[in-house]
Amino acid sequence: MANTGDSAAGGKTSFWSSGHLPTLIAAFLYFDLAFMVWVVLGPLAPQISETLGLTPAQKGLMVAVPTLAGALLRVVNGLLVDRIGPKRSGAISQAIVIAGLFTAWVAGVNSFEGTLALGVILGFAGASFAIALPLASRWYPSEHQGKAMGLAGMGNSGTVLAALFAPGLAKLFGWNAVLGLACIPLSIVFVLYLFMAKDAPNAPAPKKLVDYFQPLKSADAWWLMAFYSVTFGGFVGLAASLTIYFTDQFDLTPVLAGYCTAGCVFAGSLVRPFGGALADRIGGVKALMMVFVVAALALAGVPQADSLPAALGLFVVAMLALGTGNGSVFQLVPQRFSAEIGVMTGLVGMAGGVGGFYLASSLGFAKQWTGSFAPGFYIFAGLAVAALVALTLVKGQWRRTWGAAEGVRI
């Protein structure tokens, strides 16, 4: 890791005195706008469904495909980061997303299959995770990793922008026009990114392709992937699905459902840096244990909520917990895999996307098969409990081995 936070005397400096602030800002902006368009089909789902006559299961798959595509492409981006550097990788990814959205706007999306194809393109936006985080992380020393990753990762607040503005713009101009309008802020951020972002000078030397997957030989990599599939999977799965849930469950208009979704997502996005800072302070393991308990209770309580305020309150609590968990996991990743941060960001991010795909699609299938969203929420709450049990089993070994070696609280 970059150790630019050390002074000439070898002492530690403050977070703001270390690293490279323009790159941190560029990483946040890129991540923010990428996440905005990654989940844009969720807020647009009620209008798209009405136009194309989609079933609940089709709606669930439509909003889940970008999540799965983003998950798989994160591995590709993780490899690119370590081979050609994060700045160049980010530029390529942004160009693909802008071109894809522009083409969809011009040609139009006129079928369920067309929404799935668009979802694959939007996956490149979701894969920005594997680029933006190492772009920022490589500039900061180990004692500031939680804060650096948390601030860059707060770009997941872009999901709030989609929920806030997409339904209203769709009502004014039609949902297909939203795809073209999204190209405007994406292009502005693309230009800013090219001028502001800079690769850290301590990038690891390129390795053979097979070497990139060496971390998978470690059980620690699989545990971190599993934990992130719950925290980030829950966050992005809910971000993509809540507009559908609010319109179907409480008969809200798409615009009002978007506002409710935005409030929930904003809570989870805002708290991510707090999760990183909390993990720096008390250790990522302890922070994650609290996260899994709160998330499980909140998600299990959603099916019992018989009013909109009750459901909103539970979703906000769940998102606060999951957002904290996202920051906590990425306090742990660079401590254990500092030399493989690019590919590990991709692998862990992929697992998070797979978790999001499962939650979003399972809610749609649960609604179609049982007439209720409840089974989807119960099962995911059970996954949070399973993650808590697993973390309890591995925490002792982590603290005795790599935690002690790094000298950082985990």
CORLINUR-V293530 format. One record per residue. N is the residue number from 1. SS is DSSP state (H for helix, E for strand, L for the rest). PSI is psi in whole degrees, -180 to 180 (* if undefined). D_LAST is the distance of its C-alpha to the last C-alpha in whole Angstrom. Layout:
# CORLINUR-V293530
n=[N N]
ss=[SS SS]
psi=[PSI PSI]
d_last=[D_LAST D_LAST]
This chain:
# CORLINUR-V293530
n=[1 2 3 4 5 6 7 8 9 10 11 12 13 14 15 16 17 18 19 20 21 22 23 24 25 26 27 28 29 30 31 32 33 34 35 36 37 38 39 40 41 42 43 44 45 46 47 48 49 50 51 52 53 54 55 56 57 58 59 60 61 62 63 64 65 66 67 68 69 70 71 72 73 74 75 76 77 78 79 80 81 82 83 84 85 86 87 88 89 90 91 92 93 94 95 96 97 98 99 100 101 102 103 104 105 106 107 108 109 110 111 112 113 114 115 116 117 118 119 120 121 122 123 124 125 126 127 128 129 130 131 132 133 134 135 136 137 138 139 140 141 142 143 144 145 146 147 148 149 150 151 152 153 154 155 156 157 158 159 160 161 162 163 164 165 166 167 168 169 170 171 172 173 174 175 176 177 178 179 180 181 182 183 184 185 186 187 188 189 190 191 192 193 194 195 196 197 198 199 200 201 202 203 204 205 206 207 208 209 210 211 212 213 214 215 216 217 218 219 220 221 222 223 224 225 226 227 228 229 230 231 232 233 234 235 236 237 238 239 240 241 242 243 244 245 246 247 248 249 250 251 252 253 254 255 256 257 258 259 260 261 262 263 264 265 266 267 268 269 270 271 272 273 274 275 276 277 278 279 280 281 282 283 284 285 286 287 288 289 290 291 292 293 294 295 296 297 298 299 300 301 302 303 304 305 306 307 308 309 310 311 312 313 314 315 316 317 318 319 320 321 322 323 324 325 326 327 328 329 330 331 332 333 334 335 336 337 338 339 340 341 342 343 344 345 346 347 348 349 350 351 352 353 354 355 356 357 358 359 360 361 362 363 364 365 366 367 368 369 370 371 372 373 374 375 376 377 378 379 380 381 382 383 384 385 386 387 388 389 390 391 392 393 394 395 396 397 398 399 400 401 402 403 404 405 406 407 408 409 410]
ss=[L L L L L E L L L L L E L L H H H L L L H H H H H H H H H H H H H H H H H H L H H H H H H H H H H H H H L L L H H H H H H H H H H H H H H H H H H H H H H H H H H H H H L H H H H H H H H H H H H H H H H H H H H H H L L L L H H H H H H H H H H H H H H H L L H H H H H H H H H L L L L H H H H H H H H H H H H H H H H H H H H H H H H H H H H H H H H L H H H H H H H H H H H H H H H H H H H H H H L L L L L L L L L L L L H H H H H H H H H L H H H H H H H H H H H H H H H H H H H H H H H H H H H H H H H H L L L H H H H H H H H H H H H H H H H H L H H H H H H H H H H H L H H H H H H H H H H H H H H H H H H H L L L L L H H H H H H H H H H H H H H H H H H H H H H H H H H H H H L H H H H H H H H H H H H H H H H H H H H H H H H H H H H H H H H H L L L H H H H H H H H H H H H H H H H H H H H H H H H H H H H H H H H H L L L L]
psi=[152 137 44 -8 -7 137 175 -30 -2 1 169 142 175 164 -45 -17 -8 168 -158 101 -44 -37 -40 -42 -43 -41 -42 -47 -44 -49 -42 -52 -34 -43 -30 -48 -22 -41 13 -25 -24 -57 -27 -8 -43 -44 -42 -43 -41 -40 -44 -6 51 149 166 -41 -40 -39 -43 -44 -38 -44 -16 -29 -45 -34 -45 -44 -42 -36 -48 -39 -17 -33 -44 -46 -35 -40 -43 -40 -45 -19 -46 0 150 -36 -49 -39 -42 -38 -43 -46 -44 -41 -40 -44 -46 -46 -40 -44 -40 -42 -43 -38 -45 -46 -28 150 111 11 164 -42 -35 -36 -34 -40 -42 -37 -36 -43 -42 -20 -31 -31 -43 -29 -5 -25 -43 -4 -50 -40 -49 -29 -44 -43 -40 -13 -10 145 169 -35 -11 12 -41 -44 -43 -48 -33 -43 -44 -42 -15 -8 -15 -5 -13 -26 -28 -43 -42 -46 -34 -45 -29 -48 -40 -43 -37 -37 -36 -43 -8 145 -30 -32 -28 -34 -40 -39 -32 -25 -23 -59 -33 -41 -38 -46 -35 -44 -46 -42 -45 -33 -33 -37 144 132 140 148 -8 30 138 152 145 144 171 152 -43 -27 -24 -23 11 -37 -27 -11 -13 132 -29 -38 -43 -37 -45 -39 -42 -43 -38 -27 -25 -49 -57 -36 -43 -42 -54 -31 -42 -41 -38 -22 -18 -34 -42 -45 -48 -38 -40 -41 -37 11 36 156 157 -37 -47 -39 -36 -40 -42 -42 -43 -40 -42 -46 -36 -39 -47 -34 -44 -32 -7 -47 -35 -39 -42 -44 -40 -42 -37 -34 -48 -8 139 -33 -49 -40 -43 -36 -42 -39 -48 -36 -51 -43 -43 -45 -43 -46 -37 -25 -19 -46 -21 -9 116 10 158 -46 -39 -44 -43 -45 -43 -39 -38 -44 -44 -44 -36 -44 -47 -39 -41 -40 -37 -46 -34 -43 -41 6 -31 -39 -53 -20 -37 -35 52 -35 -17 33 -34 -55 -33 -36 -41 -44 -46 -41 -38 -45 -39 -41 -39 -41 -40 -40 -44 -48 -48 -45 -38 -34 -40 -45 -37 -42 -41 -40 -33 -11 7 148 -11 -47 -37 -41 -40 -44 -41 -35 -38 -36 -36 -39 -42 -40 -39 -44 -44 -42 -38 -34 -33 -14 -37 -45 -43 -45 -30 -28 -96 -27 -46 -37 -38 -22 22 140 125 *]
d_last=[17 20 19 22 20 21 25 28 27 23 22 19 21 20 19 23 24 22 22 25 26 29 27 24 27 28 25 25 29 29 26 28 31 30 28 32 34 31 32 35 37 35 37 40 40 43 45 45 45 48 50 49 49 46 45 42 40 41 40 37 37 38 35 33 34 32 29 30 31 28 26 28 29 25 25 29 27 24 27 29 26 26 29 31 28 27 30 32 31 30 34 35 33 34 38 38 37 39 42 41 41 44 46 45 47 50 50 49 47 50 48 45 45 45 42 40 41 40 37 36 37 34 32 32 31 28 27 26 23 22 24 23 20 20 23 21 18 20 21 18 16 12 12 13 12 11 14 16 15 16 19 21 19 21 24 24 26 29 29 30 33 34 35 36 39 40 41 44 44 45 48 49 50 49 45 46 47 43 42 44 43 40 41 42 38 37 39 39 35 36 38 36 33 35 36 33 30 30 28 25 27 25 25 24 28 29 29 31 30 29 26 25 24 23 19 21 21 18 17 13 15 17 14 13 16 17 14 16 19 19 17 19 22 23 23 25 27 28 29 31 33 33 36 38 36 38 41 42 41 42 45 43 45 42 42 41 39 37 37 35 33 32 31 28 27 27 25 22 22 22 19 17 16 16 13 11 12 11 7 8 9 7 4 5 6 8 9 10 12 14 15 16 18 20 20 22 24 25 26 28 30 31 34 35 36 39 39 38 36 35 33 32 30 28 28 27 24 23 23 21 18 18 18 15 13 15 13 9 10 11 8 7 10 11 9 10 13 14 18 18 17 21 21 18 18 21 20 17 20 23 21 20 24 25 24 26 29 29 28 31 33 33 34 37 38 37 40 42 42 42 43 40 36 35 34 32 30 29 28 25 24 25 22 20 20 20 17 15 17 16 12 13 14 12 9 10 11 8 7 10 11 9 6 9 11 9 9 6 4 0]
